[in-house]
Amino acid sequence: MPGRIGSSWELLKNCLTVIRKDKELLMFPILSGILMIYENLPVSKAIKRSAHVFKDTWGETFIGYFGLGLILVPLALIGLIPIAVGFYVDGLLVGFIIALLYWIIIACLGIAAQGVLKASLYRYAITGKVSADIVPEHLLNPKH
């Protein structure tokens, strides 16, 4: 049994490494394209610049996406409530339809939030500045 746990751990670790590397490989062309357009850089310089920007801001990116996930996952789990209610009142199909519509709305909101996050991270990575609309005091004390 211990051998299986060890090999399972290695398999999981290898899968996570592949996912991480795959995400990095996908990130470079996207960021390179953005840099080519907005900074008018040739391809080789855009690739080098995107690698540099990615390395400088990977922590902010991770925290941003992790925080977004902490918000969206519980919201998505709420979609299970109509299914459970439908199961108990013999309206399972209606429960599934309501849950599906709810999940579509949550997905649209998540995609929009992800776009805002990407744009903010891009601006921060390139300029090192946070938007003027984001006031640090409001982040520390949200009751303002």
N, C-alpha and C positions, 0 to 999 in steps of 0.2 A: 504493500500500500504506500509506504513512503516514497518509493520510486515513481509511482504514478503522480503523486502530488508534486514532486520535483519536476517531472517532465511536463506536467500541466502548467506549472509556473513558468518554465522556460518557453513553452508554446505561447502563453499569454504575453510574456515579455517580448518575444520576437514579433508577435502581431502588433503590439503597441509601438514597437520601434519602426515597423513598416508603415504604420499609419502616420506616425510623426514625420518620418522621412517623406512620405507621399504628400503630406500637407505642406511641408517645406518646398518640395518640388513644384507643387501647384501654386504656392504663394509667389515664388520668384517670377514666373511669367506674367502673372496678373499685375504685380507691383511694377515689373519692368515696363509693361505696356502703359501703365499710368504715368510712370516717370518719363517715358518717351513722348507722351502726349503733352503733359503739363510742363515738363522742364526742357523739352525739345532736345533730348539726349539721343545719341546714336545707340544702337542695340547693345554693343559691348559695354559701354559706360552705364547704360540703364540697368543691365544685369548686375554689374558690380555694385552699383548704388543701391539696388533693391536688396542685395545680400547684406550690405552694410546696415541699411535701415531696418531690415528684419531682425538682425542680430541685436541692434540697439534697443528695439522696442518689444522683444518677445515676451517680456514679463508683463508689460501693460496689456498686450494682446491676450495673453493667457488669463489674466485677472478679469479683463473685460468680458471675454466669452464665458468664463466660469460664472461670473456674476449674472450674466444674461441667462445662463442655464439654470441657475438657482431660482430665478424668477419664473422662467417658462415651464420647467418640469412640473412644479406644483400646480401651476395653472392648467397644464394639460391633464394632470391626474384628476382634476375636478370634473373633467369630461366623463369620467367613469360613473359619476352619480346618476345621470339620466338612464344609463344602462341598468344599473342596480335597481332603481325605482321601477323601470319598465319591466324588469324581471319579476318583481313582486306584485305588480298590478296587471300582469298579463298584457303588457304593451311593449314587449321587447323591441319590436321593429321601430316603434316611435322613439324609444329610448336611444336606439342606435342612430337614427336619423338626427335627433337633437344633438347627440354627442359628436357625430360627424360634422355637422354645421358649426358647432362650437370649436372643434379642432381646426377646421378650416380658418375660422376667424383668428384663433390663437396663432396659427402658422403665418397668416398674413401680418399680424402684429409683430411676430418674431422676426420675420424677414425685414420688415421696415426698421425695427430696432437694430438689427444686425447691419443694415445699410448705414444708419446713423453712426453706429459704433465704428465701422470701417472708415467712414469719412473722417470722423474725429481722430481716430488713431493715425490715419494717413497725414492729417494736418499736423498732429503732434510729432510724428516721426520726421517730417520734413522740416518744420519750422521750430519745433521744440516749444511751441506755445499752445496754451489751452484756450479755447474759445472765450471771448469776453463775457458771454452769457453764463458761463460756469464760474460762480463765485465760491472760492474755497470756504468762506464762512457758512454758506448755505449747505455745503456738503457736510460740514462738521455739526451744524445745528439746523436740521431741516425744518424747524418751526418758524423760520423767518418768513 
